Amino acid sequence: MRRSPGSIGLGRRMIRVAAWIFVGAGVTFCQTSVPGTPAGHTLQAWLDAFNSGDEAKLDAYRKTVDRTGTFATATSFRKQTGGLDLLEIDSSEPLLIKFKVKEKAGPTVAFGSIRVKDGQPVTVEHIDLVAAPPNAVFEQMKLDAASRKLVIDGVGAKLTEFYVYPESAQKMVEALQAHEKRGDYDSVTDGDALAQLLTDHLREVSHDRHLNLRFTPYKQPAETGEKGPSKDEVAQRRQEMERDNCAFRKVEVLENNVGYVKLDAFSDPAVCGPTVVAAMNFVGHADGIIFDLRDNGGGDPKMVAFLLSYVFDQATHVNDLYNRKENLTEQYWTSPYVPGPRLGDKPVFVLTSKDTFSGGEEFSYDLKSLKRATIVGETTGGGAHPVRGVRVNDHFTVGVPFARAVNPVSKTDWEGTGVVPDVPVKADDALETAEKLMAEKLQKK
């Protein structure tokens, strides 16, 4: 589940667009019946699996119904709420259903949509949840030729202005115009469907997985001209991060005095710095450490640098971000001081998967480039471009990759290629493999 696109603009933060996922221990249906359509049955199956807390049920759902990967890390977020209430069905068609849910543990309401492919079994084509601002009202929209053209032209203008590679932006604009000329959008009247189709066409040209177009079924608040999130948005994000324990899922000491840290996102260090300190001090006297980033979808590069500060003995230049529009390069260094012990020359292993993305990849890439860790697992997703939400109109926002990473050692990044592990194994086998390799390394010391 994601925040309102109007609040995506986080400056130089590297974020996942799917940043507001809520799962709970149970669900109460507020006298709302789910239609007996393919889309309705899929919604029911998703709610049952999503709220069960049963990893086996979630895994079965992902393998048989939803192979999009949208909720690959659903279990990691279920502690954020006490469950989801289904408030109402906003619209229903055989293969498309739109609905509204509310978290049990707080006031947040979200609009959702599920589009399915008919077949045996029925499978998910697209699923989305977007957290709505207070008092947001669902608007039943049907796009016509004029409104579609405004969206297409608006997306092209924003890409031309902000996208990190101007040449690629031009190619994407030309591709959209070619599709439009061929009539490929003429039959699309649903906002979510247009957003997904345009996203697919943009990625076919750019191969940039950070790039996306988002539709909200309510009118977004008018822009105020102020840069950055509002005070209310900042307070909401702080609360979300704190309730999520800053995405630290597990910190423990394994056999052979090996520290284990499972981290699923790199949150704002202004909020989550103390959590990092607590976690790293807990494993501060371990003989080696394993960072599990197999479900890490990214986050703030400042947090990446702060966590890396415990790995290096002295201030180390780990990454740069080049902003094309501002023609500005921002350097990222580890901190010269951290509370508690550093790792020194102790061995470090990092676990990765195909779902490791963005900031999770930067952490892995930085350590690999500086020859400070052994990467075990799968090649990562390949997203190195920070993204910023740019408003197109009242209902559409384009997530524009506006900058690119430049590693100080390799002078390049992992965009499109991912981080290739030193020890390639299936993600499910990565921890066991790393433990064996760590034990061998410690025996030699």
N, C-alpha and C positions, 0 to 999 in steps of 0.2 A: 504494500500500500504506500502511496506517495503523498507528500504534502501538496497543497495547492501549488500549481506551477508558478504562480506569482511570487512564491517565496523560494524559488530554486536559486535565485541569484546570490551566490555566496562568495563573490570575489574570486580569490585564487584557490578556494577550497576545491579539492578533488572529491566529488561526491557521487554516490549512486543516485540516479534519478528515483529508483524505487527505494525511498528513504523512510517511509512511514508504514511499516508492516505491523499489523496487530493481529495476534492470535490469542486465544484464551482457553481456559479449561472447560468451558461449556458454552452453550448457546441457548438463549431463550427466544422463542418466536412470539412476537407480540401480536398474536392472533393474525399473523400474516401467512396466508397459504402460498406455497410455492407452486407455480403452474406445472401441469403434467406434460410439459414439452421437453424436447431434447435439451434445450438450454436450461429449463427449470430443473430437470433431473440432475444436470451437471452442477448447478448451483447448490442443490441439496447435498450432492456427493462431496463437493468442496467444503461446505460448512461442516459436514459430519467429520471429514478427515482432518480439516484444519483445526477444529476445536477439540478433537479427541485427546490430544496430547500423546497419542500413540504413534511412535515413529514407524512402526510396521504399517499402520493404516495410511500414514502420509506417504510412505514409500510406494505402497500399492497404488495409491491415487496418482502419484507422479508417473508411475510406469504405465498405467493403463488408460488414464483419462487426460492428464495434463503433462505433456512432454515439452512444453514451451520453456521450462526452466525458470519461469517467473517467480515461483515460490519454492525454489530449490532449498532455500535456507529458512523455511517457515518455522521450524522448531526453535531456531535461535531467537525468535521474536515473540514467542507466545507468552513470555513472562511480563510483557509490557501491559497487558490488560487482564481483567478477570473474565474475559469472554467477549463475544460479539452478539449483540441483539440485532436481529433482522427487523428493521423498522417498517419497510414497505417495498413493494415492487413498483417501480416507476413506469416501466413499460415492458411488454413481453411479446416476443415473436417466436416462432418455432426454433430458430437458431441464434437468437439474440435476446438477452434479458438484462435489464438495468434495474438496479436496486439501491437501497440505502441501508446502511448498518451503523450501529453505535457501539463504542467500546463500553464495557461494563464498569471499568475502573475509573472512568473519566467522562468528560463532556463531549469528546471528539466524535463528530459524525462524518461518515465517508460515503461517497457515491461510488458504486461499482458497476461494472459491466462484464459480461461473459459472452463471447461469441464462439460458437462451436461448429465443427464439421460433422455433418451427418454420416453415419456409417455404423459398423459393428466392430468395436464399440464406438459410440459418439466420443469425439476427442475435442479438446480445447484448441481453438485457433488463436484466441486472444483473451486475456483476462487482465483487469485493471481495477485498482481502488485508489481513489484520491480523497484525501482529507479535505473537508470543506471548511471555510471560515464560518464564524457564527452567523446564523440567520440566512445562510445561503439557500436559495430556492431553485429547485430543479426546473429546467426549461426544456420542454419538448421541442427539439429543433429538427427541421428538415432542410438540408442544404439544397440550394438551387444553383444554377450556373453562375450567377453573379457572386453569391457568397463563396462558392468554391474558388473562383478566380481571385477574389480578395485574399483568401488564405494562401493560395499558391504564389501570388505576387508578393505578399507580405513575407512569406518564408524566404523567397529569393532575395529580397532586399536585406533581411537580417543576416543571411549567410554572407552576402557580399560585403556587408559592413564589418562583421565580427569574426567569421570563420578563420581559423589559424592559418590555413593555406589558401590564398586568394585564387590560385589557379584551379584548385579543386572546387572552390566555391562556384566559380564560373561554370565549370563542367556540370555541377549539380543543378544549377539554374537552367542550363541548356537542356539537361535531361528532363526536368520537370516540364519545361515548355514543350518538348517533343512529345511527352506522354499526353499532355493537355491537348496538343494539336491532333493527336491520333484518336482522341475521344476516350482515353483510358479512365478518365474520372467522371464521365458524363452520367453514369448510373449510380454514383455514390451520393447518397443523401444523408448518411449517418456520420456524425462528427468523429466518433471513435474510429470508424472504418476508414475515413479519409486520413486521419492522423496516422494510422498504422500503415496505410498504403503509401503515403508520402514518405514516411520514415523508411520503409523498405526500399523505395526508389532512390532515396538519398544515400542509403548505405550501400546500394549496389554500385554506386559511383565512388564513394569515399572510402568504403570498408571501415568506417569509423563507428564503433559500437557505442560511443558516448553520444553520438548525434541522434536526436529524437524529436518528434513533434507530439505535443500533448494537447488533448481536448478536455475541457471541463464542462459538465452539463449544467453549470450555473454561470452567471455573469461574474467575471472576476472583478474585484474592487478596482476602482480607478487608480491609475498611477499618481503618486503624490509628488514626484520629482525628486524625492529623497533617495539617496543611494543606500543600499543595504536593507536588511530586514527591519521591521518595526520593533518597538519595545515588546509588544505582545508576542510577536513571532520569536524574538530572542528568548523570552521567558518560557514559551511553549517548548522550544527546542531544548532548553536547559532541563526542563522537567522530563522530556522524553529520554534524553541521554542519561539522566540520573536514574530514572526508573528502569532503564535497560542496562544498568551497571556499566555504562560506557562501552558496551559490546564485549566486555570481558566475560567469556562463558565458563572458563575453568582455569584455575591456577593451582597447581599441586606439585609435589615432589614425588617423582616416580622411583622405581628401583635404581640402585647404583647412584643415589643422590643426584638425579637428573631433574632439573626444573622443567615444568611443562606449562606453557601459556597458550591458551586458545583464545584468539581475538578475532572477532568477526567484522570489525569496522574500526577506522581510525577517527575518533571523535575529536571535537574541539578541545585542545589542551587547556584552554582557559576554564573549561568546565571539568574536564576529565583528567587533568594533570595529576591531582591527588590519587586518583584510582590507579594510574600508571605507577606512581611512586609506591603505593601499597603493594601492588602486584609484584613489582620488581624487587622490592625488599623482602617479600615472602620467599622468593627463590634466590635471594642475593648470595646465599652461601652454598648453593648447589655447585657441583663440579662441572656441569655443562647445562645447556638449556635448549629446549625444543620449542620453537614458535609455530603454532598450528594456525595457518592462514588459509586452510582449504575452503572455508566458507566466507572469507573476507572479501567484501565487494568494494572496498576503498574508503575514502574519507579525506581528512585534512592533511596536507603535506607537512604542516607544522607538527602535527602529532606523530607522523612518521619519523621526522627528525628527532623529536623528543624521546621517543622510545629507543631509537638507535643510539641515543646518547649513553644508554646503559651498556651498549655493546662495545663502544670505542673508548679508549683511555683518555683521549684528548679531543678537542674540537676538530671535527672532520667535515669537510665539504662533501655532501652526499648527493645534491641534486640542484638543478636550476629549472625555472619555468620562464619561458619566453612568451610574452603577450604580444601578439601581432599588431592589434589596433593601437596599443599604447607604445609599441616599439620599446618595451621594457623587459629586462631580465631580472628576475628575483632569485637570489641565491638562498639555499637552505643548508645550514650547518648544524651539527650536533652541538649540544650545550657544553660549555667548558666546566660546568658544575651540575651535579645531580644529587638529590638527597639519597644517601645510602650507598652501598657498594656497587661498583661497576663489575662487569664480567671479566675484565682483564683479557688474558689469553685463553680463557676457557672455551672449549668447542661449542659452536652454535650450529644448529640444524633448523631449517625452515621447511615446513610441509606445505605443498601447493596442490591445486587441482585446476581443472578447466574453468571452475567458477571463481577462482582467485582473480581479482580484477582491480584495475586502477591503482589506488593507494596500496592495496595488498601486493600488487605487482611491483610498485616502486620500492617498497621495503625489501622485497626479495632481490630485485635488480641491483639496488644499491649495495647490498651485502655481497652479492655475487661479483659485481664489478670490482669491489675492493678486496675480494678474496678473503672475506671474513666469515663466511658461512657455507655450509653444504646444503644445497636445495634438493629436496626429495619429494617426488610425486609426479604430477602431470604438468605439461606445458600450460601456462596460464592464458587468460582470455585475450590479452593483447590490446588494452586500452590505456593510452598514456596522455590523453588530452583532457585537461580540466574543462568542465562544462558550466555554462551559465544560462539560466532561464531568461529568455528575451520575449517579451509580450508581442504577439502578432496582432491580436484583436481581443475582444471581450471573452472569447472562448478558446482561443488557441495560443499556445506558448511553444516556442522552439528552443530546445536545449542545444545551445551552440558551443562546441569545443572552441574556446577562444585562445588557448595557449598550448604549448607543447613542452614536454620534459626534455632536458638536455643533461645527460649524465656527465659529470666532470671528467670521468675516466674514458668512457667509450665515445663521448661527444655525440651520442645518439640516444634512442630510447627503445621501448619494447612495443611501440604501436604496430598493430597488425601481426606481429610475430609472437608476442608473449614472451615470458621468461622460460627458457628451456632448463629443466632440472639437471643437476649434476648426476643424480641417480633417478632415472625414469622408472616409476612403478605406478600401478593403479592407485588412485587416491585412497581407496579403502585400505591399502596395504602400506601406506606411507609411514604411519606412526610406528608400526611394528618394525619396519625396515630401519627407520631412523634410530629406534632404541637399540637395535642390534649393532648398527654402525657406531653409535655413541659408546656402547659398552666396549667395543673393540678399540676405539680411540682412547678411552680412559685407561684401559689396561696397558697401553703402550706408554703412558705418561710416567 
